[in-house]
Amino acid sequence: MNFNENEFSNSIETIPKLWNIGHFNDIIKEVIAGDWGKSEIEGNYTKKTFCIRGADIPDLKENFVSTIPIRYILQKNFNKKHLIENSVVIEISGGSPSQSTGRTLFITNNLLNQYNHDLICTNFCKSILAEEEYSYFVYFYLNYLYDRNVMFAYENGTTGIKNFDFKSFFNNFPIIIPVKEELVTFNKICELFFDKIYKNIDEMNKLSHIKNILLPKLMSGEIDVSNIKI
């Protein structure tokens, strides 16, 4: 489904009192570049990190287990660029003719704990820190626009890798911004939503691990279940 400008114009006429029309940059306090570092320890590149790529985002949304590469970066870069709770990772390079750039991942404490908080994103992504109370709002708004194929209009690059012109997008794309006070309830719902998702993911991973241990033993006959009545 594509973004409809008339639909947006009509929504402007019905926005609640005190809400505003603005741009993402109005509610974003910092955009942090990613890093790629080295594949092994080299010189001062000694800080071991897990580095999220755009290709990792779909798996991380559905499952903690992902083939996130391990990279070694400068400690001073890690101090500035490591991912923190409530940041939003956005893909700025990659995509395909049928898939735009701009995929996003919300960083929760659950996710950070899986990787001992040693998480960064690649230099093909950026980390967004929103103003207080606006993190969930920014994340879900970006997801909504991505699903409506909006990001295609903000891509450049003729052949090979496409680049997302995030500066132009954040500065110029019009959005409806609610007042901060009205996001408190929304944020509480989002926290419950994410907590439930990651608890389910954790439970599924544990069950998958148990299955992988038991199945070979069952197939080899090491565990005899012939006398079990169901």
C-alpha positions in Angstrom: 0.0 0.0 0.0 1.4 3.4 -1.0 1.3 6.6 1.0 -1.6 8.8 0.0 -0.9 12.6 0.2 -4.7 13.3 0.1 -5.2 11.0 3.0 -2.5 12.9 5.0 -4.1 16.2 4.1 -7.5 15.0 5.3 -5.9 13.8 8.6 -4.4 17.2 9.2 -7.9 18.7 9.4 -8.9 16.3 12.2 -5.8 16.3 14.5 -6.5 16.8 18.2 -6.1 20.2 19.8 -2.5 21.1 20.7 -1.0 18.4 18.3 1.3 19.8 15.6 2.4 19.3 12.0 6.1 19.0 11.9 9.0 16.8 10.9 11.0 13.9 12.5 13.9 16.3 13.2 11.6 18.2 15.6 11.5 15.2 17.9 14.9 13.6 17.3 17.8 14.8 19.5 20.7 12.8 18.0 21.5 10.6 15.0 24.6 8.5 15.5 26.6 6.9 12.7 27.4 3.2 12.8 30.8 1.5 12.7 32.3 -1.6 11.1 35.7 -1.8 12.5 37.9 -4.9 11.9 37.1 -8.6 11.6 39.8 -9.4 14.2 41.9 -7.6 16.8 44.2 -5.2 15.0 46.2 -2.4 16.7 43.8 -0.3 18.9 40.8 -2.1 17.4 40.3 -4.3 20.4 36.7 -3.7 21.6 34.7 -6.8 20.7 31.1 -5.9 19.6 28.1 -7.4 17.9 27.3 -5.4 14.9 23.7 -5.2 13.6 23.4 -5.0 9.8 20.2 -4.1 7.8 19.9 -7.8 6.9 19.8 -8.7 10.6 16.8 -6.5 11.3 14.0 -8.9 10.2 15.4 -11.8 12.3 16.0 -9.7 15.4 12.4 -8.5 15.2 11.2 -12.1 15.3 13.9 -14.0 17.1 16.9 -13.1 19.3 19.0 -15.7 17.6 20.7 -14.1 14.6 23.9 -14.3 12.6 25.1 -10.9 13.9 28.8 -10.6 13.0 31.4 -9.9 15.7 33.6 -6.9 14.9 36.4 -5.2 16.8 36.3 -1.4 17.0 38.1 1.4 18.8 37.0 1.7 22.5 36.4 5.5 22.0 34.1 4.8 19.1 32.2 2.2 21.1 31.7 4.7 23.9 30.0 7.1 21.4 28.2 4.6 19.2 27.0 1.7 21.3 23.3 1.1 21.2 21.2 1.9 24.3 17.7 1.2 25.4 15.0 3.0 23.4 17.3 3.9 20.5 16.1 3.1 17.0 18.3 1.5 14.3 17.5 2.6 10.8 19.0 1.1 7.6 20.4 3.7 5.3 22.1 1.6 2.6 21.0 -1.6 0.8 17.6 -2.5 -0.3 16.5 -3.9 -3.7 14.1 -2.9 -6.5 11.2 -4.4 -4.5 12.5 -3.6 -1.0 13.4 -0.1 0.0 16.0 1.0 2.6 14.7 2.3 5.9 14.0 -0.9 7.8 14.0 -0.2 11.6 14.7 -2.0 14.8 13.7 -0.8 18.3 16.4 -1.5 20.9 15.0 -2.8 24.1 16.8 -3.8 27.3 15.8 -7.4 26.6 17.7 -7.3 23.3 20.8 -5.7 24.9 20.9 -8.3 27.6 21.1 -11.0 25.0 24.4 -9.6 23.8 25.7 -8.3 27.1 25.0 -4.7 26.0 27.9 -4.9 23.4 25.8 -3.9 20.4 26.5 -1.3 17.7 25.1 -1.0 14.2 27.0 -1.1 11.0 28.0 2.0 9.1 25.2 1.1 6.6 22.8 2.0 9.4 22.3 4.8 11.9 21.1 4.9 15.5 18.3 7.4 16.3 17.8 8.9 19.8 14.4 10.6 20.1 13.4 13.3 22.5 11.9 12.1 25.8 8.7 10.1 25.4 8.9 10.0 21.6 11.0 6.8 21.1 8.2 4.4 20.5 6.3 7.0 18.5 9.2 7.5 16.1 9.8 3.8 15.7 6.2 2.9 14.9 5.7 5.9 12.7 8.8 4.9 10.6 7.5 1.4 10.4 4.1 2.6 9.2 5.7 4.8 6.5 8.1 1.9 5.4 5.1 -0.4 5.0 3.5 2.4 2.8 6.6 2.4 0.6 7.4 6.0 1.4 11.1 5.4 1.7 11.4 4.7 -2.1 10.9 8.4 -2.8 13.9 9.3 -0.6 16.5 6.9 -2.1 19.4 7.8 -4.3 22.0 5.8 -6.2 21.9 4.6 -9.7 23.3 1.1 -9.6 24.2 -1.4 -6.9 23.6 -0.2 -3.4 20.8 2.3 -2.8 21.2 5.0 -0.2 18.4 6.4 2.0 18.5 10.3 2.1 17.6 10.3 5.7 18.5 14.0 6.2 16.1 15.1 3.6 13.4 12.7 4.9 13.8 13.8 8.5 13.8 17.5 7.6 11.1 17.6 5.0 8.6 14.7 5.4 5.5 16.1 7.2 4.2 14.2 10.2 1.6 14.7 12.8 3.2 15.1 16.3 1.2 14.5 19.4 1.9 16.4 22.6 4.3 14.6 24.9 1.8 14.2 27.8 -0.5 12.2 25.6 2.2 9.6 24.8 2.5 8.4 28.4 -0.3 5.9 28.1 0.8 4.9 24.6 4.4 4.2 25.8 3.1 2.0 28.7 1.1 -0.1 26.2 4.2 -0.3 23.9 6.4 -1.5 26.9 3.9 -4.2 27.7 3.7 -5.1 24.0 7.5 -5.5 23.6 7.9 -7.3 26.9 5.4 -9.9 25.9 7.0 -10.3 22.5 10.5 -10.9 23.9 9.2 -13.2 26.6 7.6 -15.3 23.9 10.8 -15.2 21.8 12.9 -16.3 24.8 10.5 -19.2 25.5 10.5 -20.3 21.9 14.3 -20.3 21.8 14.5 -22.4 25.0 12.0 -24.9 23.6 13.9 -25.0 20.3 17.1 -25.7 22.2 15.5 -28.5 24.1 14.2 -30.0 20.9 17.6 -29.9 19.3 19.0 -31.8 22.3 16.2 -34.4 22.5 15.6 -35.1 18.8 18.9 -36.8 18.0 18.6 -38.9 21.2 15.1 -40.0 20.2 16.1 -40.8 16.6 19.1 -42.9 17.8 17.1 -44.8 20.4 19.1 -43.4 23.2 15.9 -42.3 24.8 13.2 -44.9 24.7 9.6 -43.6 24.6 7.9 -46.8 23.5 6.3 -47.3 27.0 5.0 -43.7 27.3 1.2 -43.6 27.1 -0.4 -40.5 25.5 
